[in-house]
Every structure is written in structure tokens, then in C-alpha cells.
Amino acid sequence: MTATLRQTTTTVANTMIEGASTASALIGGAGGAYIGYQLAPASWSEGARLAFAGAAAVVGAIAVDGLAELLLAPLRRLMRRTPLSVTRAPAPANTLDEALAQVVAATEDDAANRAASASIRIDHGDNFLRNEDRWRGYENGEASFYLAPGVWLHYRSDKDKHGYGDPRFMLLTGDGEQPVVVTGVEQIRHHLAARAAGLPAVPATVETKDADRHKDPITELDNHPKALGA
């Protein structure tokens, strides 16, 4: 399934979930209003009975919506993590060039998905780095994630001493700065905030021979008004 079709399918599914949430609130409100009006003492004035019914409607809407959310919340999480998709294999290649093109495309998709999956090491959230549609895979198995103008997060998998893949993430910039190894999403926030504030952006993980250059300007950054607003 193409990215556009997958996005459309996901949007429709999310709309249906939100529609169900709205409908449950309306049903709960209507039911609460009816029950509240019926339970209000007949000796009360009509205005008092309507006010009581209104209060009951609010309580009913909240209660029913809360119960519905117990069912809808897992569906929302499922949609965020595994968007609906239909996999369609390409037709068998007729030439070697066609086969190579198919394998290159598959390798790029594989790299993007591997990068998104491995990003859980630095970002435990569901809606940012783990979104494979925002990763651009390459046929060498690496991938990049556009963060901001001139700033990308780059992924590659090196072999460790046991021969297993060891995912590594690095911040790359278009202004010639040294690539920075990233081990946590907080470093990305720090780097972007520093750039926005015009301050040095040298995360503490940068390895240098000069011990003084290990000092991270994070304290200065977090105390800087412009950086805090970034």
C-alpha cells in the first residue's frame, strides 16, 4: 500500500474512532438528561427540573464517554503503532534491471522500517521517531529522518564484537558541524533549542581529546530565555 493510501485509511479509521467517542458522549448526555428529568421531584418548578436534568446530562456524558474510552484508547494506540496497511508484492521482474530496481526499493523500505524500530532505544514515544513514513531509507541500509532545515537524524547499524547489528543514531547538519552520536531524544531537543537560541550545541556525548570540551552548555541553554521558548 502506498504511503498516501495508508495515510487515507488510517485517517478514516481514526475518524471512525473519534466519531464513536462523540456518539458515546451524546448518548450518555441524552440518557442522563432524560433520567434526571424523570427523577426530579414533581414539586420542583419546571426550571429547577430542567437544571437538574442538565446537570445529569453532563454527568451521564462524562460517565458513558469514560466507559467508551476504555475500549477506544487501545484502538487509538493500535492505530498509532501499526497503521492499517495492505502489502502487495510487486510482479515478478522480467529483466535483471527490473529485479535490481525492486530489490533497491525493498532495501530502502527495509532500512526505513529498521530505523523506526530501532529508534525505541532513544525515543520510547509512539508518534515521533517510530513513524517509519518520516524515515528515508537508502540502498546501503542506512536511513535519515528530517528534523529541521539543515538538521537530520541519521541511522546506521554497525556490527558489534559478536557480529550482531548495533544501531547507531547521529545528528547531521548542513553547515559542516561534527556528526554527534545520539543516545536519547533529549539530546535532539537540546541541539535544536541551542541552534534556535544561537548557542553552542555540543551534547555531552561528543568524544574529544580535550577534557574541557566535554563540558556541555546544557545549564546555560536551559537558563537562556530564548532557548526555553524554543
Secondary structure, 3 states (H helix, E strand, C coil): CCHHHHHHHHHHHHHHHHHHHHHHHHHHHHHHHHHHHHHCCCCCCHHHHHHHHHHHHHHHHHHHHHHHHHHHHHHHHHHHHCCCCCCCCCCCCCCHHHHHHHHHHHHHHHHHHHHHHHHHHCCCCCCCCCCHHHEEECCCCCEEEEEECCEEEEEEEEECCCCCEEEEEEEEECCCCCCEEECCHHHHHHHHHHHHHCCCCCCCCCCCCCHHHHCCCHHHHHCCHHHHCC
